[in-house]
Amino acid sequence: MPQLDTSTWFITIMTMLPTLYLIMQLKLLNTNYYQTPLQKSPNKQTSSNYWQLKWTKIYLPRLQLRQ
């Protein structure tokens, strides 16, 4: 049974790494990323009621368990 020749593995791996790096860089260079949306100035509504400015949650009353 012949032995596996590993003498060229080092050169193969060392040339593969920069090649893969360059391929990934070229792929990333051609990708289109979404631009961040422009910030809109918020339309502030003046309200005299304090509770209109504050977020409130409305909870349902707790259900009474029958005993």
Secondary structure as UniProt FT lines:
FT   TURN            7..8
FT   HELIX           9..29
FT   HELIX           50..52
//
